[in-house]
Amino acid sequence: MNRFLYSMLFLICLTPFQFGCGGEEEPLHKEEDVDNQIDPESEEEALKELNK
């Protein structure tokens, strides 16, 4: 009986590691997608403000 309880405890403790913690991860952004999202005009304005 002791052996059975230890094995159940062992399985319960390892279950989160098998299935992961939390939901699905967000897919990584491709470099091309990030480049398309940048607005050149707003980037120039931000650079001017940083250089002040």
N, C-alpha and C positions, 0 to 999 in steps of 0.2 A: 504494500500500500504506500509506503514511504517513497519508493522508487517511482510510482505512478504520479504522486503529487509533485515530486521534483521535476519530472518530465513535463507535466502540465505547466508548472511555473516557468520552466525554461522556454516552452513554446509561446506562452503569453508574453514573456519579456522580449522575445525576438520578433514577434509579429510586426511591430511598427517598422522595423528595419527592412523587412521583406517587401512591404507595400509602400514604403516611403511616408514621409510626414508632410501633410498639406496637399494642395491641389496640383494641377498640371503647371509646369513652368512655362513662362512666356517665351516664345521662340526668339532667338537672337536676331537682332536687326542686321540686315546685310548692309554693307558699306554703301552700295548704290542707293538703297532706300533712304539712308540717312542724308546723303548728298542731295537727294531730290527734295527733302523737307526743309532745307536751309534756304532762307530768302536772302539773296545777296544784298538788297537794300537795307534790311534790318541788321544784317551782319556788319555793314559799313557803319551804321549809326552806333552800334554797340562798341565797335573798335574806336570810334571817335570819342565816345564817352570815357572809355578806359584810358585813352591817351591824354585826357585833360589833366 
